[in-house]
Amino acid sequence: MKLYYSPGACSLSPHIVLREAGLPFTATKVDLKTKAMDDGGDFRKINEKGYVPTLQLDDGSILTEGPAIVQYVADQAPATGLAPANGTLARYHLQEWLNFISTELHKQFSPLFSPDSTDAVKDAQRAKIGGRFDYIVKKMGSQPYLTGDTFTVADAYLFTVLSWTKWVGIDLAQWPALAAYSARVAARPKVQEALKAEGLVK
């Protein structure tokens, strides 16, 4: 398999999951501004949407969208517990978290990265995101991970989104439970491998 990624972007989530699953893969870096890959090719010929993550399977077929990719990867290594079995209520709860992170968190950050957003818009977005963080803290309670004691693909995604707070003026210290959660996920050996591979930590 080949993962197309951009350092620190949402593609970090499937990058972490691939390493946690122990599956063989190669990684190709994409410049999201120019759409050029590190081998000089045009990324839009791989994924016409022009954004990461994109996973190319061994048969050449392409899979896009992070929540779909991480579930596919998890299903290739079921013994890891990265996702509950298909058809179970636990799997639907996992999908519930993936959808929440995708729509209610991930996309809410977009205006904060946009140079066209006014200060008022950015302040409103930070407040909205803060409310979402309050909800996550309440739902997690004393659990170490989103769905309980086991690290899942949803945790890889949430960790990735939480990592963006330092770039957009959100101090995660306001949510001590989330700060501790982020540190706990970051300490996982495979997460460290992914961060180092993307040049995000030394």
C-alpha positions as CSV (number, residue, x, y, z in Angstrom):
1,M,0.0,0.0,0.0
2,K,1.0,3.6,-0.5
3,L,-0.1,6.5,1.6
4,Y,-0.1,10.0,0.1
5,Y,0.3,12.5,3.0
6,S,1.3,16.0,3.9
7,P,3.2,16.5,7.2
8,G,0.9,17.3,10.1
9,A,-2.3,17.3,8.0
10,C,-5.2,15.0,8.6
11,S,-3.3,12.3,6.7
12,L,-1.3,11.8,10.0
13,S,-4.3,9.8,11.2
14,P,-4.1,7.0,8.7
15,H,-0.3,7.2,8.9
16,I,-0.6,6.4,12.6
17,V,-3.1,3.7,12.0
18,L,-1.0,2.0,9.4
19,R,1.9,1.8,11.8
20,E,-0.3,0.6,14.7
21,A,-1.7,-2.1,12.4
22,G,1.8,-3.2,11.5
23,L,1.0,-3.3,7.8
24,P,3.7,-2.8,5.1
25,F,3.3,0.5,3.3
26,T,5.3,3.3,1.6
27,A,4.6,7.0,2.1
28,T,4.7,9.7,-0.6
29,K,4.7,13.4,0.5
30,V,2.4,15.8,-1.3
31,D,2.7,19.6,-1.4
32,L,-0.9,20.7,-0.9
33,K,-0.3,24.1,-2.5
34,T,1.3,23.0,-5.7
35,K,-0.2,19.5,-5.8
36,A,3.2,18.1,-6.5
37,M,4.4,14.8,-5.0
38,D,7.9,14.4,-3.7
39,D,8.8,12.4,-6.8
40,G,7.7,15.3,-9.0
41,G,4.4,13.8,-10.2
42,D,1.0,15.6,-10.2
43,F,-1.0,14.4,-7.2
44,R,-4.3,15.3,-8.9
45,K,-3.7,12.4,-11.3
46,I,-3.9,10.1,-8.2
47,N,-6.7,11.9,-6.5
48,E,-8.6,14.5,-8.5
49,K,-9.9,16.0,-5.2
50,G,-6.3,17.2,-4.7
51,Y,-6.1,16.6,-1.0
52,V,-4.8,14.0,1.4
53,P,-5.1,11.4,2.7
54,T,-5.2,9.0,-0.2
55,L,-4.4,5.3,0.0
56,Q,-3.3,3.3,-3.0
57,L,-3.9,-0.4,-2.6
58,D,-1.7,-3.1,-3.8
59,D,-4.0,-3.7,-6.8
60,G,-3.7,-0.1,-7.8
61,S,-7.2,1.0,-6.6
62,I,-7.5,4.2,-4.7
63,L,-9.3,4.9,-1.5
64,T,-9.9,8.5,-0.2
65,E,-11.3,10.2,2.9
66,G,-9.6,9.6,6.2
67,P,-12.5,7.9,8.1
68,A,-12.9,5.4,5.3
69,I,-9.2,4.8,5.0
70,V,-8.6,4.1,8.7
71,Q,-11.5,1.6,8.9
72,Y,-10.2,-0.2,5.8
73,V,-6.7,-0.4,7.4
74,A,-8.1,-1.6,10.8
75,D,-10.1,-4.3,9.1
76,Q,-6.9,-5.7,7.5
77,A,-5.5,-6.2,11.0
78,P,-8.5,-7.1,13.2
79,A,-6.4,-8.6,16.0
80,T,-5.0,-5.1,16.8
81,G,-8.4,-3.9,18.1
82,L,-8.1,-0.7,16.1
83,A,-11.8,-1.1,15.1
84,P,-14.5,-3.3,16.5
85,A,-15.9,-6.0,14.1
86,N,-18.2,-4.8,11.3
87,G,-21.9,-5.1,12.1
88,T,-21.5,-4.7,15.9
89,L,-22.9,-1.8,17.9
90,A,-19.4,-1.0,19.0
91,R,-18.4,-0.4,15.4
92,Y,-21.3,2.0,14.9
93,H,-20.2,3.9,18.0
94,L,-16.7,4.1,16.5
95,Q,-18.2,5.5,13.3
96,E,-20.2,7.9,15.4
97,W,-17.0,9.3,16.8
98,L,-15.3,9.4,13.4
99,N,-18.2,11.3,11.9
100,F,-18.2,13.7,14.9
101,I,-14.5,14.4,14.6
102,S,-14.8,14.8,10.8
103,T,-17.7,17.2,10.7
104,E,-17.8,18.9,14.1
105,L,-14.1,19.3,14.7
106,H,-11.9,18.8,11.6
107,K,-13.9,21.1,9.4
108,Q,-14.4,23.7,12.1
109,F,-10.7,24.4,12.0
110,S,-10.7,25.4,8.3
111,P,-11.6,29.0,8.9
112,L,-8.8,29.3,11.4
113,F,-6.3,28.4,8.8
114,S,-7.8,30.7,6.2
115,P,-6.1,34.1,5.6
116,D,-9.5,35.4,4.4
117,S,-11.2,34.8,7.8
118,T,-11.8,37.9,9.9
119,D,-10.9,38.0,13.6
120,A,-14.6,37.8,14.5
121,V,-15.0,34.7,12.4
122,K,-12.0,33.1,14.0
123,D,-13.2,34.0,17.5
124,A,-16.5,32.4,16.8
125,Q,-14.8,29.3,15.5
126,R,-12.6,29.0,18.6
127,A,-15.7,29.2,20.8
128,K,-17.5,26.6,18.7
129,I,-14.5,24.2,18.9
130,G,-14.3,24.8,22.6
131,G,-17.8,23.6,23.0
132,R,-17.0,20.5,21.1
133,F,-14.0,19.9,23.4
134,D,-16.3,20.2,26.4
135,Y,-18.5,17.5,24.9
136,I,-15.6,15.2,24.3
137,V,-14.3,15.6,27.9
138,K,-17.8,14.9,29.2
139,K,-18.3,11.8,27.1
140,M,-14.8,10.3,27.8
141,G,-15.0,10.7,31.5
142,S,-12.2,8.8,33.1
143,Q,-11.6,6.5,30.1
144,P,-8.1,6.6,28.6
145,Y,-9.4,6.5,25.1
146,L,-12.6,7.6,23.2
147,T,-14.3,4.3,23.3
148,G,-12.9,2.9,26.5
149,D,-9.6,1.1,27.4
150,T,-8.6,0.4,23.8
151,F,-6.8,2.7,21.4
152,T,-8.8,2.9,18.1
153,V,-8.7,4.6,14.8
154,A,-10.9,7.4,16.3
155,D,-8.1,8.2,18.7
156,A,-5.6,8.5,15.9
157,Y,-8.0,11.0,14.2
158,L,-8.8,13.0,17.4
159,F,-5.1,13.2,18.3
160,T,-4.3,14.6,14.8
161,V,-7.0,17.3,15.1
162,L,-5.9,18.2,18.6
163,S,-2.4,18.7,17.4
164,W,-3.6,21.7,15.3
165,T,-4.6,23.7,18.3
166,K,-1.1,25.1,18.8
167,W,-1.2,26.7,15.3
168,V,-4.6,28.5,15.7
169,G,-4.5,30.2,19.1
170,I,-6.3,27.5,21.1
171,D,-4.7,26.6,24.4
172,L,-5.4,23.0,25.1
173,A,-4.4,23.6,28.8
174,Q,-8.0,24.9,29.2
175,W,-9.0,21.3,28.9
176,P,-6.6,19.4,31.2
177,A,-8.2,16.0,30.3
178,L,-7.7,16.6,26.6
179,A,-4.1,17.8,27.2
180,A,-3.4,14.6,29.1
181,Y,-5.1,12.5,26.5
182,S,-3.1,14.1,23.7
183,A,0.1,13.4,25.7
184,R,-0.9,9.8,26.3
185,V,-1.5,9.1,22.6
186,A,1.7,10.9,21.6
187,A,3.7,8.6,23.9
188,R,2.6,5.5,22.0
189,P,5.6,4.1,20.2
190,K,3.9,3.8,16.8
191,V,2.6,7.4,17.1
192,Q,6.1,8.5,17.8
193,E,7.3,6.6,14.7
194,A,4.7,8.4,12.5
195,L,5.5,11.9,14.0
196,K,9.2,11.3,13.4
197,A,8.7,10.0,9.8
198,E,6.7,13.2,9.0
199,G,9.4,15.4,10.6
200,L,7.1,16.7,13.3
201,V,9.3,15.6,16.2
202,K,13.0,14.8,16.3
